Amino acid sequence: MKSRYNPLLLAVIVIGLVCALWLNVVRHDVEQKNNTVEMAMEYEGLRKLAALQGLPEEDVLRQFKDAGINSLMIFDTTLERLTKNGEIQTVTGGELRQAAALGSGMGVFANVGAGDVEENAAYVAATDNQSVLDDVEQDLCLRYGADRVKVVSENPRIIKIKGSTTPLPEGKYDEPQGLLQAPLGLPVQDMRKVAALGFKIIVRPQNYVDVTDEQIDGIFARIKEAGVPVDALMPCGTEVVGYPNKMQHLGERMKENKMTLVMLEHYTQLQFAKIDGLLPLAEFNDYKAARSYVIDPTEQKKISVGEALRRWALTDEERNIRVNYIRPFLMPEGGQDIMKTNLKYVRDIKASVEARGYTIGEAGVFSAENKDGFAPYFPAKVSFIPIVLAIAAGVVLYLALLFNLGGKQQIALWAIFSAGALALLFIGRGLFTRQLLALAAASVFPVLSMNVIFNIWDKNTSDKHSLLAICWNGIWQLALAIALSLVGAAFLSAILTDSRFLLEIDIYRGVKLTFILPVMLTAVLFMKRYDLLQVVGKGLKTLWERLNGLLDTEITFRHVAVLAVLLFIAYYFVGRSGHTGGVPVPAIELKMRAFLEQLMYARPREKEFMIGHPAFFVAVLAVYRCAPRWWQFVLTCAAVIGQGSLVQTFCHMRTPVVMSFVRALDGYAVGVVFGVIAVLVLGMLLPLVVKFRRRYLEE
């Protein structure tokens, strides 16, 4: 088998590996610069907390700033909110008619003439600050158009806006909002207040109907009016501002103001919350974007503060979250009131984030430039050429093992594959080609690594090895297999590296295939190599007869039982991959995960240390005790699960590349423990089973 490793193709793989490692080092440098985490809460949420506790608003804000919150989110204000805060006075047309009918006074609104009173209208007047009313008038004109806004009194100034004033029932988020609850614009006074207290600002404006450049410019005019720096914009609602045809204008204005786009992760932890126009806006902002995470409100009600706390630092590290969007708990816990509960919650989040080496500040972004400037990270396509050639070489090496290809045939096939892949790579973005190459690297190199192990196993001629010797062979052979599989992981990571993949705007599409293909390819190679069907050299006719004979086999209860077990394993194995498989995680496994997260730098994956790596050790036991070849076949297919899983880890490009490498090493360490235990237990039990079986047969 060694003679089939074409030296030219091996050289191509080595050169490609050097280039891949270089790209991974550059990627690591980009990730290291992105090490600042922003701790953010909603300004309105802290206002509500202050009201619940009966505390001065500014005191509450200062305490949360001292605890670790460095940014506040400012939403569009509403007539309802401004009225509640005492910044304006508002009545509805229905209230004016009722007051007139009862003969009661309406204060300043007594100046509204009877001819201007309409049922479906709201009337707004100033309180102490006339500038707030000026902002409201400007916002109403931008939001609804000047034809629906009318000044019905100049002294005092009263503004009438036509529209429904019926409140939106709670939970009816898919219905139009009435005038009192509809978004207006960013509140100047709120931005000034939080900036004066030392907070950074993340604005969250909502989109307009038939949005125009003027309306988008109005957002930035309001920020300029406030006279405070705004570092980031996070979309609110189901659309970004500017959707569907003015997103480029918003992106240009954001670039002018050096603003970061905050992109909220989907609750399934896959890509982002569904907001129309989010991904195009990221492109228009040159990918100056930061990923954000928030615990879903419904879920937060069901978990404890401790469970919520466990997620934050891990989330920042594993998924490159750079804006921790923290919502307060509104129920006391641990014998403390709501205020103390949440202050401790925030302090503990900050401490856990800093303990992992992150700095609290403005959200970090993936940049190819130094801190003085920003540029999205997109390696030149020419840097992918050696990697493309290397992946193609790996595919050809596998085919050569399977079909006994000669040296010239291998070179010709490699040239064809390489030329086709490179041609497709340089057409447009080459996204599909890169994803296909990543799938090939993730599928083929774990199989090639197992083939190297097969070569080692074939040298064994004795069944007298001690259990300690078998354990030692398992330890170093598994290390070798992992090292060779990581070659494929390095190729996968390098070919997909750029800002879009790091932000998870683009994702690797073959996650489940990456679990299945290495097992299938290994199974085919093993059966061919060891001629399990006894058809090698006998032609396709014999193969067909063997397969036909298998189909004619009478099905027994044993067959059904084995098939049921295999189907359950396949369902559990594939269903637990990705984010939407629907297979529940047992409670004991959750506890084990939490323990490993505390114990190790990167929690290893269960498929590696509980399935793949122990199966590898048991396969070594089977080989060195000369077990039947079919048992070796089953165990080898189980062993390659671990190899495929550790490569599949690198498919999650949002996870830092060093963390993925360390996760593979941690999986190896825990897998060795499980594997050695499996060998020792089986090594002691098998003689007893054989002895019992002989006695049973004799009787």
Buried (B, 14 or more C-beta within 10 A) or exposed (E): EEEBBBEEBBEBBEBBBEBBBEBBEBBBEBBEBBBBBBBBBBBBBBBBBBEBBEEEBEEBBEBBBEBBBBBBBBBBBBBBBBBEBEBBBBBBBBBBBEBBEEEEEBEBBEBBEEEBBBEBBBBBBBBEBEEBBBBBBBBBBBBBEEEBBEEBBEEBBBBBBBBBBBEBEEEEEEEEBBBBBBBBBBBBBBBBBBBEEEBBBBBBBBBBEEBEEEBBBBBBBBBEBBEBEBBBBBBBBBBBBBBEEBBBBBBBBBBEBEBBBBBBBBBEBBBBBEBBBBBBBBBBBBBBBBBBBBBEEEEBEEBEBEBBBBBBBBBBBBBBBBBBBBBBBBEEBEEEEBBBBBBBBBBBBBEBBBEBEBEBBBBBBBBBEEEEEBBBBEBEBEBBBBBBBBBBBBBBBBBBBBEEBEBEBBBEBBEEBBEEBBEBBEEEEBBEBBBBBBBBBBBBBBBBBBBBBBEBBEEBEEEEBEBEEBBBBBBEBBEBBBEBBBBBBBBBBBBBBBBBBBBBBBBBBBBBBBBBBBBBBBBBBBBBBBEBBEBBEEEEEBBEBBEEEEEEEEEEEEEEEEEEEEEEEEEEBBBBBBEEBEEEEEEEEEEBBBEBBEEBEBBBBBBBBBBBBBBBBBBBBBBBBBBEBEBBBBBBBBBBBBBBBBBBBBBBBBBBBBBBBBBBBBBBEBBBEBBBEBBBEBBEEEEEEEEEEEEEEEE
